[in-house]
Amino acid sequence: MYKKRHSTTSPGSIPDTPKLSTLSLPEEPRNGPSPRPVTRADTRRPQTPVMVTSSSSRANPTGGQPAVPLKSILKGGKNAQPHDSYDSEGEILTAKKVARSLYNIPNVPPPGSRLVPMKQPAYDLHWQLLPYDPQRSRRLIRFDMAFPVDRIVFQDREHRTKLSGVELDKPAANDTMTKMLITFEHGPFTWEVDVKNAHRIRCRDVFEAIYKSFDEQLTLEEQRLVRDRRTVEDAFRLRCKLAPGLPEVERSLGWKRVDVLLHRTIFLGLTQPKSGGDWVLHLGTLPRVPGLS
């Protein structure tokens, strides 16, 4: 309980009681905001000083505390140049990655690029590989892509003559040619035929490379690009029926590239649109030649 102060005239006053000296209150500062008045709740809880960590100073570089310099991750340690105080840790690491990538030379070409071979010299192909020309071609060649190379024949007026080994082994060009790239486009399909012979490409090598390329099975992606599936299925069944092997074996292999061509599987020759460029394969039906059946 608080004691009440009695005056000298009150009955409860005690004479000769020493008077307590009055204490003066501290003067308020003239400049600056006035302190917050002390409440009873402040007297019950102790004042805990606020600890400011180095991470908070980095997170708020605009505060009053000076920014703590980041530890350099580059080699050199103490000799590394200090960064500005406004650079964040992410900006510094990004700058280092960009700086390092400037000196990195990729060992592989970027995705989507294609290595273009050097331009090949111009060659004159053998007449067996060129489109039929009455003035240039000696005979009409009948090469059906649906059947192997040993079925290639000369189409004469009254009969057909099978090509001999000597005819197939003729050089493909007038000069030594060891590499040959043939391209073919048909609707959404684009295929390439790569012909190689370390000694010299022969006509046989060209025919066999073309046959093997179109004897490959269609991939799932290529099957989805087929438009007239019923017509391709009919061409597939006819090929299996006329195949030299067992029809069941051919039927188990499924669709092949040659089936997409339907009935346009006759070899019509190679052309070269650009001198020294790739060769283009032409396929279709057997040309009508006067005097030949």
C-alpha positions in Angstrom: 0.0 0.0 0.0 1.1 3.5 -0.6 1.6 5.8 2.3 -0.3 9.0 2.5 1.4 12.2 3.2 0.0 14.0 6.3 0.2 17.7 6.9 1.5 19.1 10.2 -1.9 20.1 11.2 -3.4 16.6 10.8 -3.8 14.5 13.9 -1.7 11.6 12.5 1.4 13.7 12.0 4.6 12.9 13.8 6.8 15.7 14.9 10.5 16.0 14.1 10.1 13.6 11.2 12.9 14.0 8.7 11.8 15.3 5.4 12.9 13.4 2.3 14.7 15.4 -0.4 12.9 15.7 -3.7 14.6 14.2 -6.8 14.7 16.1 -10.0 13.5 14.4 -13.2 16.0 14.2 -16.1 15.6 16.9 -18.6 14.2 16.0 -22.0 16.4 16.4 -25.0 15.6 19.5 -26.9 16.5 18.0 -30.3 15.0 14.8 -31.6 11.9 12.8 -30.8 10.8 12.4 -27.2 11.3 9.0 -25.7 8.4 6.6 -25.4 6.9 6.7 -21.9 7.7 3.7 -19.7 4.8 1.5 -19.1 4.2 -1.2 -16.5 4.7 -3.9 -19.1 8.2 -2.6 -19.8 9.2 -3.1 -16.2 8.2 -6.8 -16.3 10.1 -7.9 -19.5 13.9 -7.4 -19.9 15.1 -5.4 -22.8 16.8 -7.8 -25.3 19.2 -6.2 -27.7 18.5 -6.8 -31.4 21.3 -8.8 -33.1 21.9 -7.8 -36.7 23.5 -10.6 -38.7 25.7 -10.2 -41.7 23.0 -12.0 -43.9 20.4 -9.3 -43.0 22.8 -6.6 -44.0 23.4 -8.3 -47.3 19.7 -8.8 -47.9 19.0 -5.1 -47.3 21.9 -3.3 -48.9 20.1 0.0 -48.6 20.0 0.0 -44.8 22.1 2.0 -42.5 24.5 -0.8 -41.7 27.5 -1.2 -44.1 27.3 -4.2 -46.4 29.4 -7.1 -45.5 31.7 -8.0 -48.4 31.1 -11.4 -50.0 33.8 -14.1 -49.9 35.4 -14.5 -53.3 35.0 -17.9 -54.9 37.6 -17.3 -57.5 41.2 -18.3 -57.2 43.3 -15.6 -55.7 41.6 -15.3 -52.3 42.8 -12.0 -50.9 44.1 -10.7 -54.2 40.6 -10.8 -55.8 39.2 -7.4 -56.6 36.4 -6.3 -54.3 32.9 -5.9 -55.7 30.6 -2.9 -55.2 28.4 -2.9 -52.2 25.2 -2.9 -54.3 26.1 -6.1 -56.1 24.0 -9.0 -54.8 25.4 -12.5 -54.5 23.3 -13.7 -57.4 24.6 -10.9 -59.7 28.2 -11.7 -58.8 27.8 -15.4 -59.5 26.0 -14.7 -62.8 28.7 -12.3 -63.9 31.4 -14.9 -63.1 29.5 -17.5 -65.2 29.1 -15.2 -68.1 32.8 -14.2 -67.9 33.9 -17.9 -67.9 31.5 -18.9 -70.8 33.2 -16.3 -73.1 36.3 -18.4 -73.1 34.6 -21.8 -73.5 34.8 -23.2 -77.0 32.2 -25.9 -77.7 33.6 -29.2 -79.0 30.4 -30.2 -80.8 28.2 -28.2 -83.2 25.1 -26.6 -81.8 21.8 -28.6 -82.0 20.0 -28.4 -85.2 23.1 -27.7 -87.3 24.3 -30.0 -90.1 27.9 -30.5 -91.2 28.0 -29.7 -94.9 30.6 -31.8 -96.8 33.0 -30.1 -99.1 31.9 -29.6 -102.7 32.7 -32.6 -104.8 34.1 -32.3 -108.3 31.7 -32.8 -111.2 31.5 -36.3 -112.7 29.9 -37.7 -115.8 27.9 -40.8 -114.8 27.7 -44.0 -116.7 24.7 -44.1 -119.0 23.1 -46.9 -117.0 22.6 -44.4 -114.1 21.2 -41.6 -116.1 17.7 -41.0 -117.3 16.8 -42.8 -120.5 17.8 -40.8 -123.7 17.4 -42.5 -127.1 20.5 -40.7 -128.4 22.7 -41.4 -125.4 21.4 -44.6 -123.8 22.3 -47.8 -125.5 19.4 -49.8 -123.9 16.5 -49.3 -121.6 17.1 -50.5 -118.0 14.3 -51.9 -116.0 15.1 -51.7 -112.3 12.1 -52.2 -109.9 12.9 -51.0 -106.4 10.7 -53.7 -104.9 13.1 -56.5 -105.9 16.8 -57.1 -105.5 19.6 -56.0 -107.8 19.9 -59.4 -109.5 16.4 -58.8 -111.0 17.6 -55.8 -113.1 17.1 -56.4 -116.8 17.4 -54.7 -120.2 14.0 -54.1 -121.6 14.1 -55.0 -125.3 11.3 -55.0 -127.9 10.5 -58.7 -127.6 12.2 -59.9 -124.4 14.2 -58.9 -121.4 17.8 -59.6 -120.8 19.3 -59.9 -117.3 22.3 -57.6 -116.7 25.6 -59.5 -116.5 28.2 -59.1 -113.8 30.4 -57.2 -116.3 27.6 -54.7 -116.9 27.0 -54.2 -113.2 30.7 -53.7 -112.4 31.1 -50.8 -114.8 32.6 -47.7 -113.2 29.8 -45.3 -112.0 31.7 -42.2 -113.3 34.3 -41.3 -115.8 36.7 -40.6 -113.0 37.5 -42.3 -109.7 34.7 -41.6 -107.3 34.6 -43.1 -103.8 31.7 -41.3 -102.2 28.3 -40.4 -103.5 25.2 -38.8 -101.8 21.8 -39.3 -103.3 18.6 -37.6 -102.1 15.0 -38.5 -102.7 11.8 -36.7 -101.8 8.3 -38.1 -101.9 5.4 -36.2 -100.2 6.3 -35.7 -96.5 9.3 -38.1 -96.8 12.9 -37.2 -97.4 15.5 -39.9 -97.6 19.2 -40.1 -98.4 21.3 -42.8 -100.0 24.9 -42.9 -99.1 27.1 -44.8 -101.6 30.7 -45.6 -100.7 33.6 -47.7 -102.2 37.1 -47.1 -101.1 38.5 -48.2 -104.4 35.9 -46.9 -106.9 32.1 -46.8 -107.0 30.6 -49.2 -109.6 27.1 -49.2 -111.0 26.4 -52.2 -108.8 27.2 -50.2 -105.7 24.7 -47.5 -106.7 21.9 -50.0 -107.4 22.5 -52.0 -104.2 22.7 -48.9 -102.0 19.3 -47.6 -103.4 17.7 -51.0 -103.0 18.8 -51.4 -99.4 17.7 -47.9 -98.5 14.1 -48.5 -99.7 14.1 -52.0 -98.2 14.2 -50.5 -94.7 11.2 -50.7 -92.5 9.2 -47.6 -91.8 9.6 -46.0 -88.4 6.6 -45.2 -86.1 7.0 -41.6 -87.0 7.0 -42.4 -90.7 4.0 -44.6 -90.4 2.0 -41.7 -88.9 2.9 -39.6 -91.9 1.2 -42.1 -94.3 -1.9 -40.5 -95.8 -3.6 -43.3 -97.9 -3.1 -46.2 -95.6 -5.4 -48.6 -97.6 -3.5 -48.1 -100.8 -0.1 -48.6 -99.0 -1.5 -51.8 -97.5 -2.5 -53.1 -101.0 1.0 -52.3 -102.3 2.5 -54.1 -99.3 0.4 -57.2 -99.8 1.3 -57.4 -103.5 5.0 -57.0 -102.8 4.9 -59.8 -100.2 3.1 -62.0 -102.7 5.8 -61.5 -105.4 8.7 -61.5 -103.0 11.5 -64.1 -103.8 11.3 -65.4 -100.2 8.4 -66.6 -98.2 5.4 -64.2 -98.2 4.8 -64.9 -94.5 8.3 -63.7 -93.6 7.9 -60.5 -95.6 4.5 -59.9 -94.1 5.9 -60.2 -90.6 8.4 -57.4 -91.3 5.6 -54.8 -91.9 5.6 -51.8 -94.1 8.8 -50.7 -95.8 9.8 -47.5 -97.6 9.2 -49.0 -101.0 5.5 -49.6 -100.1 4.9 -45.9 -99.7 5.9 -45.4 -103.4 2.9 -47.6 -104.3 3.4 -48.6 -108.0 6.0 -45.8 -108.8 9.0 -48.0 -108.0 10.8 -48.0 -111.4 14.3 -46.4 -111.5 14.3 -43.5 -113.9 17.9 -42.3 -113.4 20.0 -39.8 -111.4 20.4 -36.1 -112.0 22.7 -33.4 -110.5 21.0 -30.0 -110.3 24.1 -28.2 -109.2 27.6 -29.0 -110.5 29.5 -30.9 -107.7 26.3 -31.1 -105.5 24.2 -34.1 -104.4 22.5 -36.4 -106.9 18.7 -36.6 -107.1 16.9 -39.9 -107.5 14.0 -40.1 -109.8 11.4 -42.9 -109.5 8.1 -43.6 -111.4 6.5 -46.0 -113.8 8.2 -47.5 -116.8 8.7 -44.9 -119.6 6.9 -45.4 -122.9 9.6 -45.9 -125.5 8.5 -46.2 -129.2 9.3 -49.7 -130.4 9.6 -51.2 -127.0 6.8 -53.1 -125.2 
